[in-house]
Each structure stands twice: as C-alpha cells, then as structure tokens.
C-alpha cells in the first residue's frame, strides 16, 4: 500500500485536500493517507495528527501568542512524516506552516508536492528562489502560474481552480432567486467574509456596518457565503 502524507492548515485547504483524496482514490484504490486536515479530509478517511484549526491563524495578533505551540506542532509534524516515510508529502496552501515543514523534511529525502502556488508573482517575487529549494513540484490553480514558476526551476502543473469545479460558473440566477423567494428586480449584495475563525471574528463587525450602510443606500437583499 502506498502512503501519501497531506497537510492542510485552513478550511479552504481542507476542501482541496478532501477533493484531492477522493480523486486520487478513484485512480489508485491502494492509496492510504495520513497527515493534518479538517472535516472534509476526515470524510475521506484521514485521521488528523492534531486539530487543523490550531494552524488557522492570520496576522501577528493571532500568531505571536501561539508561537511556542506552533513550533511544537511543526516539530510533531516533522517527526511524524519522517517516521512514516510516505511516498510524498503533499502540502496544501498555508505556506507559513507547510513550507517550513517542507524545508525540514525535503533535505532528509522526502519528496514534496505543494498544492496552491504562493502568490509571489504579485508581491515579494524574490521568495520564489526559497520555495524552489523546498519543493519538488507545484500544483497551480491559475493558468498563468506554471510559466512563472518553471522559469525559477520549479516543475509546475496547472490543475484548475476549485471555484470552477464547484459549479459556480454554471449558476442559474433565476433559479436562485426563485428558490430563495427573491424578486427578479431586487438588488443582491454578496458578502464573502472569509474562512478563518480569527478573520471572521475581526472582520464580521466591519462587514456588518458596511452592509448596513449599503443596504440603507441601495436597498435589496444580502447573500452571505458560508
């Protein structure tokens, strides 16, 4: 049996990880999985080394008080990967944790595949050289990313974006309005506050005030992604 070790650090990565596990299992029923993930990956049989939510942090205000705990979890993950010796370590987004883990285990003979290209093409492009030392292959969500990363020596495959896989591009506005009792002429305001717990706690009050102002000015119905 072939073992893959997957590591996700937040809800969006957990969704990607769950889909990846399901797709791989249809092609390779002999695959086994270990690692760190959330409920979507658990549905595919993953028993997480520790709760993924411990890694779902954003900004210094959340990270600084938990630095010691994060360092301990990083060491635990490293030890578990090296003890299990999987065929590959698949790190999913969350680069502040996953690429640090990759940097620790790749020099010890571990093959590393990173899923979701860090947006170094948008800011701090110098980071790409450091990433190239930490991974063997990159799975990119956007079609223009492979040429950028391959120019830096990173083998990169475009695998598509989960928004398109979700069917969001095939939505039916009339059906949505009928399902939710919204008149055709009613204005809709979409609110997408994020997926991280700390992010939501900080941003929702601001979103609520902004939405209140917009609703007073424009009217209409509010639709929030969850």
HELIX and SHEET records of a PDB file:
HELIX    1   1 UNK A   11  UNK A   27  1                                  17    
HELIX    2   2 UNK A   39  UNK A   43  1                                   5    
HELIX    3   3 UNK A   52  UNK A   55  5                                   4    
HELIX    4   4 UNK A   60  UNK A   63  1                                   4    
HELIX    5   5 UNK A   64  UNK A   66  5                                   3    
HELIX    6   6 UNK A   67  UNK A   84  1                                  18    
HELIX    7   7 UNK A   95  UNK A  105  1                                  11    
HELIX    8   8 UNK A  106  UNK A  108  5                                   3    
HELIX    9   9 UNK A  127  UNK A  132  1                                   6    
HELIX   10  10 UNK A  145  UNK A  150  1                                   6    
HELIX   11  11 UNK A  162  UNK A  165  1                                   4    
HELIX   12  12 UNK A  168  UNK A  170  5                                   3    
HELIX   13  13 UNK A  173  UNK A  179  1                                   7    
HELIX   14  14 UNK A  197  UNK A  218  1                                  22    
SHEET    1   A 6 UNK A  31  UNK A  36  0                                        
SHEET    2   A 6 UNK A   2  UNK A   8  1                                        
SHEET    3   A 6 UNK A  88  UNK A  92  1                                        
SHEET    4   A 6 UNK A 112  UNK A 115  1                                        
SHEET    5   A 6 UNK A 137  UNK A 140  1                                        
SHEET    6   A 6 UNK A 155  UNK A 158  1                                        
SHEET    1   B 2 UNK A 188  UNK A 191  0                                        
SHEET    2   B 2 UNK A 221  UNK A 224  1                                        
END                                                                             
